[in-house]
Each structure stands twice: as C-alpha cells, then as structure tokens.
Amino acid sequence: MDIIIRRLEPSDYEAMQKVFAGPKVTWGTLQQPYPSVESWRKRLTEIPESQFWLAAMVGDEMAGQLEIQTTPNHPRRKHVGQLGMAVRDDFQGKGVGTALMRAAVDMADHWLDLLRLELGVFVDNEPAVRLYQRFGFVIEGTLTRYAFRAGTYADVYAMARFRQE
C-alpha cells in the first residue's frame, strides 16, 4: 500500500470528518463521537501558523492525520511540540501511523528544531503505545482518570521523545 504524506489543506474538511467518525478513533482520542462536517470545515478554515497538520493519503482517500502543535510565542516552551494523531478505522494496522510518525519526527528534528515531542495516549491503547515507543517515546507518567470515555474515566500515559543530538 502506497502511503503519501502531505500537508493538510482547508479543503480536506470532509475527509477529516470521515477519519474522526469511526468508533475506534473516537475511543482512542479526546474527540466527541458524531463529528459534523461543518465543525471540521470551521476548524480547518484558518490553521494557525503554530500548527502543522499532516495527512496520510492512500490513493485519493485520507487514511489518517497528525498534528504537531508548537508554541513559538512562549520562549520557555518553544522547543516543544505536542502531537495528536488519528488513523481512520479501516486503515488501522496497515502502516499509516508509522508513516505519519516518521514524517512528524523528521519534521520536528530537521525543520522545526524541536528538542522535545510530547503526547498523551490512553493506557489501554497498546498498539499506539508500542508505535510511539518504536519512535523513541518513553512513558513519563500516568495521568489518572484523565478523560471521560464511554461512560467511565480512563487513564492516559504522558509520553515524550527527545531529539538525539
């Protein structure tokens, strides 16, 4: 399967809604179920310069997305990027997350000059935890009852990766 990584465009709002409409994506992210196309259109209308959104394309289908959020106007945290990622339900386990992470780490290390990448992941999302660990992320702690999900409170790992110099 050929996976092409490109920059997300405002016109991708319908594809983004489709990525986040899946029950597995809802379960694994902090997004609410039943996202509307209009909410994604509004969200992508003006993407701040501090956010770098990548899209994983398989043919003309968006298979997943990843966001690197930076804080260039906060001098004490400008070396940090925060990641968020989602892979469409029907593309999970097919290398999309790996392709997105490879592109994100390259962008952070070689283009954004980020020393630290950080993310949160539900502790029971074992495939995602393994993926992040393959890219050098380590568990720095557990955030107990971090989010309400499917009628119960769920714990999240705080994970981070430091650029190798």
Wavefront OBJ file of the C-alpha trace (Angstrom):
o trace
v 0.000 0.000 0.000
v 1.472 3.357 -1.045
v 1.065 5.969 1.678
v 1.764 9.565 0.694
v 2.234 12.147 3.444
v 1.319 15.717 2.600
v 0.303 18.919 4.333
v -3.349 19.079 5.312
v -5.374 21.648 3.389
v -8.532 23.524 4.460
v -10.365 21.702 1.661
v -9.741 18.391 3.485
v -12.536 19.016 5.983
v -14.854 16.267 4.656
v -12.039 13.717 4.750
v -11.153 14.783 8.304
v -14.748 14.271 9.405
v -14.602 10.782 7.911
v -11.378 9.990 9.824
v -12.890 11.109 13.135
v -16.309 9.495 12.570
v -15.043 5.976 13.308
v -15.739 4.410 16.714
v -12.107 3.264 17.117
v -10.863 6.812 16.530
v -13.407 8.208 18.997
v -12.292 5.594 21.554
v -8.600 6.407 21.089
v -8.758 10.215 21.000
v -10.284 13.043 23.006
v -12.758 13.844 20.207
v -16.505 13.581 20.708
v -18.483 10.989 18.711
v -20.529 12.010 15.674
v -18.373 14.877 14.394
v -20.045 17.162 11.892
v -18.598 18.122 8.542
v -19.294 21.767 9.403
v -17.246 21.623 12.607
v -14.258 20.344 10.631
v -14.771 22.962 7.915
v -14.638 25.702 10.566
v -11.636 24.157 12.306
v -9.602 23.959 9.096
v -10.619 27.354 7.694
v -7.642 29.136 9.227
v -4.989 26.830 10.582
v -2.642 28.789 12.877
v 0.997 29.014 11.781
v 1.966 27.245 15.005
v 0.107 24.079 13.953
v 1.469 21.674 11.377
v -1.128 19.178 10.137
v -0.083 16.208 8.033
v -2.395 13.970 6.039
v -1.692 10.349 5.150
v -3.173 9.600 1.738
v -3.801 6.202 0.206
v -4.846 6.974 -3.331
v -7.422 9.727 -3.003
v -8.524 8.600 0.492
v -7.305 10.244 3.685
v -6.191 7.338 5.851
v -5.064 9.404 8.828
v -3.793 12.689 10.121
v -1.241 14.014 12.564
v -0.876 17.446 14.131
v 2.253 18.987 15.597
v 1.322 21.946 17.746
v 4.082 24.368 18.678
v 4.239 27.430 20.919
v 6.725 29.797 19.254
v 5.445 32.799 21.234
v 6.210 31.151 24.578
v 10.016 31.366 24.897
v 10.258 28.791 27.658
v 8.329 26.149 25.639
v 9.285 26.976 22.046
v 11.489 23.845 21.917
v 8.441 21.570 22.435
v 5.908 20.120 20.029
v 2.718 18.350 21.055
v 1.432 15.548 18.843
v -2.067 14.348 18.146
v -2.822 11.595 15.657
v -5.759 9.621 14.307
v -5.853 6.786 11.786
v -9.166 6.022 10.137
v -10.724 2.811 11.479
v -10.417 0.901 8.195
v -6.719 1.789 7.808
v -5.522 0.898 11.310
v -2.748 -1.695 11.487
v -1.620 -1.055 7.891
v 1.400 1.221 8.387
v -0.384 4.576 8.288
v 0.577 5.509 11.855
v 4.190 4.538 11.171
v 4.296 6.717 8.048
v 2.790 9.668 9.919
v 5.179 9.295 12.859
v 8.199 9.008 10.552
v 7.188 12.255 8.815
v 6.430 14.019 12.115
v 9.759 13.086 13.711
v 11.628 14.187 10.578
v 9.758 17.496 10.514
v 10.315 18.100 14.238
v 14.016 17.223 14.156
v 15.097 18.690 10.819
v 12.708 21.534 10.059
v 11.089 22.826 13.254
v 14.121 22.496 15.561
v 12.038 20.875 18.279
v 14.008 19.223 21.058
v 11.055 17.566 22.774
v 7.920 15.950 21.362
v 5.147 15.031 23.773
v 1.784 13.332 23.574
v -0.905 11.676 25.625
v -2.229 8.200 24.886
v -4.828 6.087 26.674
v -3.030 3.398 28.687
v -5.173 0.652 27.147
v -4.321 1.681 23.576
v -1.458 -0.805 23.415
v -0.854 -0.627 19.626
v -0.417 3.160 19.843
v 1.882 2.905 22.882
v 4.065 0.378 21.010
v 4.150 2.620 17.928
v 5.280 5.636 19.941
v 7.913 3.585 21.760
v 9.351 2.463 18.398
v 9.958 6.147 17.659
v 11.778 6.749 20.939
v 8.913 7.947 23.121
v 9.046 6.945 26.763
v 6.310 6.939 29.380
v 6.965 9.808 31.764
v 3.931 9.256 33.939
v 0.305 8.224 34.202
v -2.463 10.798 34.331
v -5.124 9.099 36.441
v -8.764 9.479 35.374
v -7.615 11.946 32.734
v -10.621 11.689 30.425
v -14.220 10.510 30.446
v -14.647 7.862 27.755
v -17.576 5.565 27.019
v -19.142 6.057 30.463
v -16.017 5.701 32.580
v -12.854 7.590 33.461
v -9.713 6.477 31.647
v -6.019 6.895 32.435
v -3.542 8.383 29.975
v 0.201 7.977 29.659
v 2.202 11.180 29.272
v 4.906 10.250 26.760
v 7.817 12.235 25.375
v 10.727 11.878 22.984
v 13.917 13.934 22.902
v 15.787 14.610 19.678
v 19.073 12.723 19.524
v 21.964 15.136 19.048
l 1 2 3 4 5 6 7 8 9 10 11 12 13 14 15 16 17 18 19 20 21 22 23 24 25 26 27 28 29 30 31 32 33 34 35 36 37 38 39 40 41 42 43 44 45 46 47 48 49 50 51 52 53 54 55 56 57 58 59 60 61 62 63 64 65 66 67 68 69 70 71 72 73 74 75 76 77 78 79 80 81 82 83 84 85 86 87 88 89 90 91 92 93 94 95 96 97 98 99 100 101 102 103 104 105 106 107 108 109 110 111 112 113 114 115 116 117 118 119 120 121 122 123 124 125 126 127 128 129 130 131 132 133 134 135 136 137 138 139 140 141 142 143 144 145 146 147 148 149 150 151 152 153 154 155 156 157 158 159 160 161 162 163 164 165
